[in-house]
């Protein structure tokens, strides 16, 4: 399964828990099948002034970890292929 698009949205810093929270949406395609859009709620425990590249990495890593815990991936029936450098959209950020 190849990840063809990654979108990070609703990014916000939660001062109460000292972490970034947001949603990661991935479009996954398998040859011969319809694309699937999968959504994950993710977080990153970085300082509020952390570089956006680190937050992006944390969010995508957290989403992929959740995807790999799904039954088909967990049993090794499917593999996930992603090139993060070309698949991530810009992160819209708003301070909470």
Secondary structure, 3 states (H helix, E strand, C coil): CEEEEEEEEEEEEECCCCEEEEEEEEEEECCCCCCEEEEEEEEECCCCCCCHHHHHHHHHHHHHHHHHCCHHHHCCCCCCECCHHHHECCCCEEEC
